[in-house]
């Protein structure tokens, strides 16, 4: 999930990751990415931003003894949790602490790389992380990346203009809030070819919505981006919409996949 080693509440992050992975539309995302990976026997896969390791384990179940998975996250507590959850599973998966912007991995050492909801969080240029992914892929290898564009966060049930302000401030408060819309370009500029794009929306239920926004709204208040009265009125409107069964919120993301050219210079010829 993370690419920085700044102090965090790891227990909260683990609970948040688990809750996010339980969302129906996030569960529906997994087979979409799996199809784009096009796994085959004997492949070695990198799960970059592995969090608690659920997706790395799911992919390892697909490979079983014919391949292997390496999960990398920058947060040691998450790597420890991923390792703990994988004990006695008999799966070909291992977890390591690492930085998505500077992977301690050999060139051309993986057949596939899967990256989900990571690039929006990294403290640096997403193009650098993409370049690292391309570097460690073998010729003919594939990368499959999913992320959100936080400007495409739709919220119904509250004042339109204030909602727009909150969405924009949330997007701008992310390290890379626009990265979802940039993914096709980033993969192409990184040297991948046969780039495909599959839009994928994620509905956000009301309880998770509050969890998602609460910290940002506290920061927005402290920064003077909105007043306490505005925030109270906004939440009251959303509470009323939820009570009436009319609340709706969703995020648009994209699954983008690409292939590393099998022949030297293939990327340049394809551009």
Secondary structure, 3 states (H helix, E strand, C coil): CCCCCCCCCHHHHHHHHHHHHHCHHHHHHHHHHHHHHCCCCCCEEEEECCCCCHHHHHHHHHHHHHCEEEEEECCHHHHHHHHHHHCCCCCCEEEEECECCECCCCCCCEEEEEEECCCCCCCCCHHHHHHHHHHHEEEEEEEEEEEEEEEEEEEECCCHHHHHHHHHHHHHHCCCCCHHHHHHHHHHHCCEEEEEEEEEEEECCHHHHHHHHHHHHHHHHHCCCCCHHHHHHHHHHHHHHHHCCCCEEEEEEEEEEEEECCCCCHHHHHC
